[in-house]
Amino acid sequence: MVICLAVADDGCIDPRWGRAQRVAIATAENGAITGWEEFDVSWDTLHDTGSEGTHHARVARFLREHQVGTVLAHHMGEGMAGMLQKMDVTVRLGLVGDARRAVTAAAV
């Protein structure tokens, strides 16, 4: 399972999915993390440099490049959620706290 989530400097889930500075791509199986890589995506500064569609395309491209099947987030807008649904990406919202713990819970 390949999971993407926004991460803050303290290791917690960053509540700003579409405006995240950094995201983690985690691979997990049977409740255990088997891989973890963080990327500075700068979606916080890039968010308003073009149309909403341009930003959504940027996010979609990143997720496809990393073969993401699940996104964990605290919140996201309807447009982003709709785009991910069209991509057949599972979205789990309302998550807070430790990012690694959220991944292990999602991978059970």
N, CA, C and O atoms as CSV, one atom per row, in Angstrom:
chain,resi,resn,atom,element,x,y,z
A,1,MET,N,N,0.838,-1.164,0.000
A,1,MET,CA,C,0.000,0.000,0.000
A,1,MET,C,C,0.889,1.235,0.000
A,1,MET,O,O,1.797,1.347,0.823
A,2,VAL,N,N,0.633,2.163,-0.918
A,2,VAL,CA,C,1.393,3.413,-0.987
A,2,VAL,C,C,0.473,4.539,-0.518
A,2,VAL,O,O,-0.609,4.753,-1.065
A,3,ILE,N,N,0.934,5.249,0.507
A,3,ILE,CA,C,0.147,6.280,1.177
A,3,ILE,C,C,0.891,7.608,1.100
A,3,ILE,O,O,2.113,7.662,1.244
A,4,CYS,N,N,0.132,8.678,0.870
A,4,CYS,CA,C,0.712,10.023,0.896
A,4,CYS,C,C,-0.020,10.844,1.946
A,4,CYS,O,O,-1.240,10.747,2.080
A,5,LEU,N,N,0.725,11.654,2.692
A,5,LEU,CA,C,0.139,12.553,3.658
A,5,LEU,C,C,1.042,13.753,3.870
A,5,LEU,O,O,2.261,13.666,3.723
A,6,ALA,N,N,0.426,14.874,4.219
A,6,ALA,CA,C,1.185,16.088,4.510
A,6,ALA,C,C,1.776,15.959,5.905
A,6,ALA,O,O,1.096,15.541,6.841
A,7,VAL,N,N,3.057,16.325,6.038
A,7,VAL,CA,C,3.724,16.205,7.332
A,7,VAL,C,C,4.326,17.547,7.739
A,7,VAL,O,O,4.855,18.295,6.917
A,8,ALA,N,N,4.224,17.821,9.033
A,8,ALA,CA,C,4.818,19.018,9.615
A,8,ALA,C,C,6.214,18.687,10.145
A,8,ALA,O,O,6.596,17.519,10.223
A,9,ASP,N,N,6.959,19.707,10.502
A,9,ASP,CA,C,8.320,19.508,11.003
A,9,ASP,C,C,8.385,18.664,12.265
A,9,ASP,O,O,9.402,18.024,12.535
A,10,ASP,N,N,7.301,18.659,13.044
A,10,ASP,CA,C,7.300,17.901,14.297
A,10,ASP,C,C,6.876,16.441,14.125
A,10,ASP,O,O,6.745,15.712,15.108
A,11,GLY,N,N,6.661,16.013,12.869
A,11,GLY,CA,C,6.293,14.623,12.609
A,11,GLY,C,C,4.797,14.360,12.648
A,11,GLY,O,O,4.353,13.225,12.475
A,12,CYS,N,N,4.022,15.412,12.877
A,12,CYS,CA,C,2.569,15.266,12.894
A,12,CYS,C,C,1.989,15.522,11.510
A,12,CYS,O,O,2.660,16.065,10.632
A,13,ILE,N,N,0.736,15.124,11.327
A,13,ILE,CA,C,0.030,15.408,10.085
A,13,ILE,C,C,-0.169,16.910,9.977
A,13,ILE,O,O,-0.702,17.536,10.893
A,14,ASP,N,N,0.251,17.482,8.880
A,14,ASP,CA,C,0.020,18.899,8.613
A,14,ASP,C,C,-1.424,19.026,8.150
A,14,ASP,O,O,-1.819,18.335,7.211
A,15,PRO,N,N,-2.223,19.880,8.770
A,15,PRO,CA,C,-3.639,19.970,8.388
A,15,PRO,C,C,-3.867,20.585,7.014
A,15,PRO,O,O,-4.997,20.582,6.526
A,16,ARG,N,N,-2.833,21.109,6.382
A,16,ARG,CA,C,-2.985,21.810,5.104
A,16,ARG,C,C,-2.612,20.906,3.929
A,16,ARG,O,O,-1.561,21.106,3.320
A,17,TRP,N,N,-3.438,19.923,3.596
A,17,TRP,CA,C,-3.112,18.986,2.520
A,17,TRP,C,C,-2.774,19.707,1.219
A,17,TRP,O,O,-1.671,19.538,0.701
A,18,GLY,N,N,-3.675,20.490,0.689
A,18,GLY,CA,C,-3.454,21.142,-0.601
A,18,GLY,C,C,-2.465,22.281,-0.562
A,18,GLY,O,O,-2.019,22.762,-1.605
A,19,ARG,N,N,-2.120,22.715,0.631
A,19,ARG,CA,C,-1.140,23.784,0.812
A,19,ARG,C,C,0.060,23.307,1.629
A,19,ARG,O,O,0.714,24.094,2.313
A,20,ALA,N,N,0.331,22.030,1.548
A,20,ALA,CA,C,1.435,21.445,2.323
A,20,ALA,C,C,2.783,21.922,1.791
A,20,ALA,O,O,2.961,22.104,0.587
A,21,GLN,N,N,3.708,22.118,2.691
A,21,GLN,CA,C,5.101,22.385,2.316
A,21,GLN,C,C,5.806,21.060,2.017
A,21,GLN,O,O,6.609,20.958,1.090
A,22,ARG,N,N,5.483,20.048,2.830
A,22,ARG,CA,C,6.161,18.761,2.726
A,22,ARG,C,C,5.137,17.632,2.815
A,22,ARG,O,O,4.165,17.717,3.565
A,23,VAL,N,N,5.369,16.581,2.043
A,23,VAL,CA,C,4.542,15.382,2.139
A,23,VAL,C,C,5.450,14.175,2.293
A,23,VAL,O,O,6.620,14.195,1.912
A,24,ALA,N,N,4.877,13.127,2.863
A,24,ALA,CA,C,5.582,11.854,2.971
A,24,ALA,C,C,4.886,10.843,2.074
A,24,ALA,O,O,3.660,10.823,1.963
A,25,ILE,N,N,5.689,10.009,1.442
A,25,ILE,CA,C,5.200,8.836,0.721
A,25,ILE,C,C,5.639,7.641,1.556
A,25,ILE,O,O,6.829,7.394,1.750
A,26,ALA,N,N,4.654,6.916,2.038
A,26,ALA,CA,C,4.938,5.753,2.881
A,26,ALA,C,C,4.445,4.499,2.185
A,26,ALA,O,O,3.387,4.499,1.556
A,27,THR,N,N,5.214,3.442,2.302
A,27,THR,CA,C,4.730,2.129,1.898
A,27,THR,C,C,4.520,1.351,3.189
A,27,THR,O,O,5.333,1.402,4.112
A,28,ALA,N,N,3.410,0.634,3.225
A,28,ALA,CA,C,3.066,-0.076,4.450
A,28,ALA,C,C,2.329,-1.362,4.120
A,28,ALA,O,O,1.605,-1.453,3.130
A,29,GLU,N,N,2.534,-2.349,4.976
A,29,GLU,CA,C,1.866,-3.640,4.841
A,29,GLU,C,C,1.570,-4.193,6.225
A,29,GLU,O,O,2.411,-4.126,7.121
A,30,ASN,N,N,0.392,-4.731,6.395
A,30,ASN,CA,C,0.002,-5.396,7.648
A,30,ASN,C,C,0.295,-4.549,8.881
A,30,ASN,O,O,0.764,-5.065,9.896
A,31,GLY,N,N,0.018,-3.246,8.795
A,31,GLY,CA,C,0.200,-2.370,9.947
A,31,GLY,C,C,1.625,-1.954,10.216
A,31,GLY,O,O,1.907,-1.394,11.276
A,32,ALA,N,N,2.544,-2.212,9.281
A,32,ALA,CA,C,3.944,-1.839,9.473
A,32,ALA,C,C,4.426,-0.987,8.299
A,32,ALA,O,O,4.105,-1.263,7.143
A,33,ILE,N,N,5.193,0.040,8.611
A,33,ILE,CA,C,5.782,0.889,7.576
A,33,ILE,C,C,7.013,0.195,7.016
A,33,ILE,O,O,7.922,-0.173,7.760
A,34,THR,N,N,7.038,0.018,5.693
A,34,THR,CA,C,8.184,-0.629,5.049
A,34,THR,C,C,9.038,0.370,4.265
A,34,THR,O,O,10.132,0.036,3.812
A,35,GLY,N,N,8.532,1.601,4.107
A,35,GLY,CA,C,9.287,2.643,3.440
A,35,GLY,C,C,8.709,4.002,3.794
A,35,GLY,O,O,7.502,4.141,3.990
A,36,TRP,N,N,9.582,5.008,3.874
A,36,TRP,CA,C,9.145,6.366,4.224
A,36,TRP,C,C,10.098,7.340,3.549
A,36,TRP,O,O,11.308,7.290,3.770
A,37,GLU,N,N,9.558,8.217,2.735
A,37,GLU,CA,C,10.371,9.249,2.082
A,37,GLU,C,C,9.595,10.555,2.105
A,37,GLU,O,O,8.405,10.583,1.791
A,38,GLU,N,N,10.269,11.635,2.477
A,38,GLU,CA,C,9.630,12.949,2.532
A,38,GLU,C,C,10.106,13.823,1.383
A,38,GLU,O,O,11.265,13.767,0.971
A,39,PHE,N,N,9.176,14.638,0.874
A,39,PHE,CA,C,9.441,15.509,-0.270
A,39,PHE,C,C,8.987,16.927,0.050
A,39,PHE,O,O,7.884,17.130,0.556
A,40,ASP,N,N,9.838,17.905,-0.243
A,40,ASP,CA,C,9.426,19.299,-0.172
A,40,ASP,C,C,8.706,19.614,-1.475
A,40,ASP,O,O,9.335,19.771,-2.521
A,41,VAL,N,N,7.367,19.706,-1.401
A,41,VAL,CA,C,6.570,19.928,-2.604
A,41,VAL,C,C,6.216,21.396,-2.812
A,41,VAL,O,O,5.868,21.797,-3.922
A,42,SER,N,N,6.302,22.191,-1.764
A,42,SER,CA,C,6.019,23.640,-1.816
A,42,SER,C,C,4.620,23.960,-2.316
A,42,SER,O,O,4.409,24.993,-2.951
A,43,TRP,N,N,3.663,23.083,-2.035
A,43,TRP,CA,C,2.296,23.359,-2.460
A,43,TRP,C,C,1.741,24.581,-1.741
A,43,TRP,O,O,0.789,25.197,-2.220
A,44,ASP,N,N,2.321,24.942,-0.599
A,44,ASP,CA,C,1.875,26.135,0.118
A,44,ASP,C,C,2.121,27.393,-0.710
A,44,ASP,O,O,1.243,28.251,-0.805
A,45,THR,N,N,3.293,27.509,-1.304
A,45,THR,CA,C,3.599,28.701,-2.100
A,45,THR,C,C,3.093,28.577,-3.537
A,45,THR,O,O,2.777,29.586,-4.167
A,46,LEU,N,N,3.012,27.365,-4.055
A,46,LEU,CA,C,2.560,27.165,-5.438
A,46,LEU,C,C,1.041,27.215,-5.591
A,46,LEU,O,O,0.535,27.402,-6.698
A,47,HIS,N,N,0.315,27.048,-4.490
A,47,HIS,CA,C,-1.150,26.942,-4.535
A,47,HIS,C,C,-1.794,28.082,-5.315
A,47,HIS,O,O,-2.697,27.848,-6.118
A,48,ASP,N,N,-1.347,29.296,-5.092
A,48,ASP,CA,C,-1.984,30.466,-5.700
A,48,ASP,C,C,-1.249,30.988,-6.934
A,48,ASP,O,O,-1.483,32.121,-7.355
A,49,THR,N,N,-0.367,30.179,-7.517
A,49,THR,CA,C,0.368,30.610,-8.714
A,49,THR,C,C,-0.262,29.976,-9.950
A,49,THR,O,O,0.382,29.203,-10.659
A,50,GLY,N,N,-1.490,30.302,-10.192
A,50,GLY,CA,C,-2.217,29.739,-11.328
A,50,GLY,C,C,-3.620,29.374,-10.898
A,50,GLY,O,O,-4.061,29.715,-9.801
A,51,SER,N,N,-4.301,28.687,-11.762
A,51,SER,CA,C,-5.686,28.318,-11.484
A,51,SER,C,C,-5.754,27.129,-10.533
A,51,SER,O,O,-4.756,26.455,-10.277
A,52,GLU,N,N,-6.950,26.893,-10.020
A,52,GLU,CA,C,-7.176,25.718,-9.168
A,52,GLU,C,C,-6.874,24.441,-9.948
A,52,GLU,O,O,-6.291,23.499,-9.412
A,53,GLY,N,N,-7.274,24.419,-11.206
A,53,GLY,CA,C,-7.013,23.250,-12.049
A,53,GLY,C,C,-5.531,22.983,-12.218
A,53,GLY,O,O,-5.101,21.830,-12.223
A,54,THR,N,N,-4.748,24.041,-12.356
A,54,THR,CA,C,-3.302,23.893,-12.482
A,54,THR,C,C,-2.719,23.267,-11.222
A,54,THR,O,O,-1.862,22.386,-11.291
A,55,HIS,N,N,-3.192,23.731,-10.076
A,55,HIS,CA,C,-2.694,23.183,-8.813
A,55,HIS,C,C,-3.107,21.718,-8.648
A,55,HIS,O,O,-2.303,20.880,-8.242
A,56,HIS,N,N,-4.359,21.424,-8.966
A,56,HIS,CA,C,-4.825,20.037,-8.856
A,56,HIS,C,C,-4.033,19.128,-9.787
A,56,HIS,O,O,-3.724,17.992,-9.427
A,57,ALA,N,N,-3.704,19.608,-10.963
A,57,ALA,CA,C,-2.899,18.818,-11.903
A,57,ALA,C,C,-1.506,18.555,-11.333
A,57,ALA,O,O,-0.955,17.467,-11.502
A,58,ARG,N,N,-0.947,19.549,-10.664
A,58,ARG,CA,C,0.373,19.396,-10.040
A,58,ARG,C,C,0.326,18.279,-8.987
A,58,ARG,O,O,1.210,17.423,-8.938
A,59,VAL,N,N,-0.706,18.301,-8.154
A,59,VAL,CA,C,-0.856,17.289,-7.110
A,59,VAL,C,C,-1.079,15.915,-7.749
A,59,VAL,O,O,-0.465,14.929,-7.342
A,60,ALA,N,N,-1.954,15.858,-8.742
A,60,ALA,CA,C,-2.249,14.584,-9.420
A,60,ALA,C,C,-0.990,13.991,-10.039
A,60,ALA,O,O,-0.755,12.787,-9.935
A,61,ARG,N,N,-0.188,14.818,-10.674
A,61,ARG,CA,C,1.051,14.354,-11.304
A,61,ARG,C,C,1.981,13.743,-10.247
A,61,ARG,O,O,2.556,12.677,-10.465
A,62,PHE,N,N,2.123,14.417,-9.114
A,62,PHE,CA,C,2.978,13.904,-8.040
A,62,PHE,C,C,2.471,12.554,-7.546
A,62,PHE,O,O,3.253,11.619,-7.372
A,63,LEU,N,N,1.165,12.452,-7.320
A,63,LEU,CA,C,0.599,11.199,-6.819
A,63,LEU,C,C,0.766,10.066,-7.825
A,63,LEU,O,O,1.073,8.939,-7.436
A,64,ARG,N,N,0.569,10.346,-9.101
A,64,ARG,CA,C,0.762,9.313,-10.132
A,64,ARG,C,C,2.219,8.874,-10.209
A,64,ARG,O,O,2.507,7.681,-10.307
A,65,GLU,N,N,3.140,9.839,-10.163
A,65,GLU,CA,C,4.568,9.515,-10.236
A,65,GLU,C,C,4.996,8.577,-9.110
A,65,GLU,O,O,5.918,7.777,-9.274
A,66,HIS,N,N,4.326,8.681,-7.978
A,66,HIS,CA,C,4.686,7.877,-6.812
A,66,HIS,C,C,3.717,6.724,-6.563
A,66,HIS,O,O,3.794,6.055,-5.532
A,67,GLN,N,N,2.806,6.495,-7.510
A,67,GLN,CA,C,1.860,5.373,-7.475
A,67,GLN,C,C,1.075,5.320,-6.164
A,67,GLN,O,O,0.907,4.256,-5.569
A,68,VAL,N,N,0.598,6.488,-5.725
A,68,VAL,CA,C,-0.146,6.596,-4.472
A,68,VAL,C,C,-1.553,6.038,-4.653
A,68,VAL,O,O,-2.242,6.357,-5.622
A,69,GLY,N,N,-1.965,5.204,-3.712
A,69,GLY,CA,C,-3.314,4.642,-3.728
A,69,GLY,C,C,-4.209,5.200,-2.638
A,69,GLY,O,O,-5.434,5.104,-2.716
A,70,THR,N,N,-3.581,5.795,-1.603
A,70,THR,CA,C,-4.333,6.326,-0.472
A,70,THR,C,C,-3.723,7.652,-0.031
A,70,THR,O,O,-2.503,7.798,0.045
A,71,VAL,N,N,-4.596,8.614,0.259
A,71,VAL,CA,C,-4.180,9.893,0.834
A,71,VAL,C,C,-4.818,10.006,2.203
A,71,VAL,O,O,-6.022,9.804,2.360
A,72,LEU,N,N,-4.004,10.331,3.189
A,72,LEU,CA,C,-4.478,10.600,4.543
A,72,LEU,C,C,-4.367,12.100,4.767
A,72,LEU,O,O,-3.338,12.701,4.458
A,73,ALA,N,N,-5.417,12.706,5.299
A,73,ALA,CA,C,-5.397,14.156,5.501
A,73,ALA,C,C,-6.334,14.552,6.624
A,73,ALA,O,O,-7.250,13.819,6.998
A,74,HIS,N,N,-6.076,15.728,7.144
A,74,HIS,CA,C,-7.005,16.293,8.117
A,74,HIS,C,C,-8.225,16.851,7.388
A,74,HIS,O,O,-9.364,16.613,7.788
A,75,HIS,N,N,-7.972,17.589,6.325
A,75,HIS,CA,C,-9.041,18.267,5.579
A,75,HIS,C,C,-8.574,18.484,4.151
A,75,HIS,O,O,-7.375,18.580,3.887
A,76,MET,N,N,-9.531,18.560,3.229
A,76,MET,CA,C,-9.240,19.012,1.865
A,76,MET,C,C,-10.523,19.542,1.258
A,76,MET,O,O,-11.622,19.171,1.671
A,77,GLY,N,N,-10.372,20.413,0.275
A,77,GLY,CA,C,-11.522,20.996,-0.381
A,77,GLY,C,C,-12.258,19.987,-1.257
A,77,GLY,O,O,-11.725,18.938,-1.618
A,78,GLU,N,N,-13.496,20.339,-1.586
A,78,GLU,CA,C,-14.325,19.449,-2.408
A,78,GLU,C,C,-13.709,19.177,-3.771
A,78,GLU,O,O,-13.777,18.056,-4.274
A,79,GLY,N,N,-13.108,20.202,-4.370
A,79,GLY,CA,C,-12.502,20.020,-5.689
A,79,GLY,C,C,-11.365,19.012,-5.672
A,79,GLY,O,O,-11.256,18.160,-6.554
A,80,MET,N,N,-10.528,19.122,-4.665
A,80,MET,CA,C,-9.405,18.188,-4.523
A,80,MET,C,C,-9.928,16.783,-4.252
A,80,MET,O,O,-9.458,15.817,-4.852
A,81,ALA,N,N,-10.896,16.668,-3.352
A,81,ALA,CA,C,-11.459,15.351,-3.031
A,81,ALA,C,C,-12.090,14.717,-4.266
A,81,ALA,O,O,-11.952,13.515,-4.489
A,82,GLY,N,N,-12.781,15.523,-5.066
A,82,GLY,CA,C,-13.388,15.006,-6.291
A,82,GLY,C,C,-12.358,14.535,-7.292
A,82,GLY,O,O,-12.542,13.505,-7.941
A,83,MET,N,N,-11.270,15.282,-7.423
A,83,MET,CA,C,-10.205,14.889,-8.336
A,83,MET,C,C,-9.604,13.554,-7.909
A,83,MET,O,O,-9.383,12.675,-8.743
A,84,LEU,N,N,-9.337,13.400,-6.605
A,84,LEU,CA,C,-8.748,12.157,-6.115
A,84,LEU,C,C,-9.697,10.986,-6.305
A,84,LEU,O,O,-9.265,9.872,-6.602
A,85,GLN,N,N,-10.970,11.233,-6.136
A,85,GLN,CA,C,-11.963,10.178,-6.364
A,85,GLN,C,C,-11.927,9.731,-7.824
A,85,GLN,O,O,-11.976,8.533,-8.102
A,86,LYS,N,N,-11.843,10.671,-8.753
A,86,LYS,CA,C,-11.760,10.330,-10.179
A,86,LYS,C,C,-10.497,9.541,-10.491
A,86,LYS,O,O,-10.475,8.746,-11.431
A,87,MET,N,N,-9.436,9.759,-9.700
A,87,MET,CA,C,-8.181,9.031,-9.886
A,87,MET,C,C,-8.215,7.668,-9.193
A,87,MET,O,O,-7.236,6.923,-9.254
A,88,ASP,N,N,-9.324,7.332,-8.538
A,88,ASP,CA,C,-9.445,6.096,-7.757
A,88,ASP,C,C,-8.456,6.035,-6.597
A,88,ASP,O,O,-7.969,4.963,-6.238
A,89,VAL,N,N,-8.166,7.192,-6.019
A,89,VAL,CA,C,-7.325,7.273,-4.829
A,89,VAL,C,C,-8.250,7.280,-3.618
A,89,VAL,O,O,-9.190,8.073,-3.553
A,90,THR,N,N,-7.989,6.411,-2.674
A,90,THR,CA,C,-8.760,6.379,-1.427
A,90,THR,C,C,-8.352,7.567,-0.577
A,90,THR,O,O,-7.163,7.846,-0.421
A,91,VAL,N,N,-9.335,8.270,-0.025
A,91,VAL,CA,C,-9.071,9.432,0.822
A,91,VAL,C,C,-9.651,9.182,2.203
A,91,VAL,O,O,-10.821,8.823,2.340
A,92,ARG,N,N,-8.835,9.371,3.213
A,92,ARG,CA,C,-9.278,9.272,4.599
A,92,ARG,C,C,-9.026,10.612,5.259
A,92,ARG,O,O,-7.884,11.060,5.365
A,93,LEU,N,N,-10.102,11.251,5.704
A,93,LEU,CA,C,-10.028,12.598,6.275
A,93,LEU,C,C,-10.241,12.586,7.783
A,93,LEU,O,O,-10.646,11.578,8.363
A,94,GLY,N,N,-9.961,13.722,8.399
A,94,GLY,CA,C,-10.191,13.894,9.830
A,94,GLY,C,C,-9.041,13.427,10.692
A,94,GLY,O,O,-9.196,13.293,11.906
A,95,LEU,N,N,-7.890,13.175,10.094
A,95,LEU,CA,C,-6.753,12.638,10.837
A,95,LEU,C,C,-5.906,13.755,11.437
A,95,LEU,O,O,-5.686,14.793,10.811
A,96,VAL,N,N,-5.446,13.529,12.636
A,96,VAL,CA,C,-4.563,14.455,13.346
A,96,VAL,C,C,-3.508,13.637,14.080
A,96,VAL,O,O,-3.639,12.421,14.222
A,97,GLY,N,N,-2.474,14.309,14.539
A,97,GLY,CA,C,-1.465,13.642,15.361
A,97,GLY,C,C,-0.297,13.096,14.571
A,97,GLY,O,O,0.010,13.568,13.476
A,98,ASP,N,N,0.343,12.103,15.136
A,98,ASP,CA,C,1.574,11.532,14.596
A,98,ASP,C,C,1.358,10.925,13.201
A,98,ASP,O,O,0.493,10.068,13.020
A,99,ALA,N,N,2.130,11.366,12.244
A,99,ALA,CA,C,1.959,10.929,10.849
A,99,ALA,C,C,2.264,9.441,10.687
A,99,ALA,O,O,1.522,8.733,10.005
A,100,ARG,N,N,3.317,8.969,11.288
A,100,ARG,CA,C,3.664,7.545,11.148
A,100,ARG,C,C,2.617,6.647,11.789
A,100,ARG,O,O,2.301,5.577,11.269
A,101,ARG,N,N,2.088,7.084,12.909
A,101,ARG,CA,C,1.031,6.300,13.563
A,101,ARG,C,C,-0.205,6.234,12.690
A,101,ARG,O,O,-0.871,5.200,12.645
A,102,ALA,N,N,-0.529,7.322,11.990
A,102,ALA,CA,C,-1.686,7.332,11.091
A,102,ALA,C,C,-1.479,6.356,9.946
A,102,ALA,O,O,-2.424,5.690,9.524
A,103,VAL,N,N,-0.264,6.263,9.442
A,103,VAL,CA,C,0.024,5.325,8.346
A,103,VAL,C,C,-0.125,3.888,8.828
A,103,VAL,O,O,-0.744,3.073,8.145
A,104,THR,N,N,0.422,3.567,9.977
A,104,THR,CA,C,0.322,2.187,10.458
A,104,THR,C,C,-1.138,1.813,10.720
A,104,THR,O,O,-1.536,0.677,10.464
A,105,ALA,N,N,-1.928,2.740,11.220
A,105,ALA,CA,C,-3.348,2.466,11.453
A,105,ALA,C,C,-4.098,2.247,10.135
A,105,ALA,O,O,-4.999,1.412,10.068
A,106,ALA,N,N,-3.734,2.984,9.104
A,106,ALA,CA,C,-4.397,2.859,7.803
A,106,ALA,C,C,-4.013,1.578,7.084
A,106,ALA,O,O,-4.753,1.098,6.226
A,107,ALA,N,N,-2.859,1.024,7.430
A,107,ALA,CA,C,-2.344,-0.139,6.707
A,107,ALA,C,C,-2.745,-1.469,7.346
A,107,ALA,O,O,-2.211,-2.512,6.971
A,108,VAL,N,N,-3.655,-1.451,8.282
A,108,VAL,CA,C,-4.076,-2.687,8.951
A,108,VAL,C,C,-5.066,-3.426,8.075
A,108,VAL,O,O,-5.547,-4.494,8.451
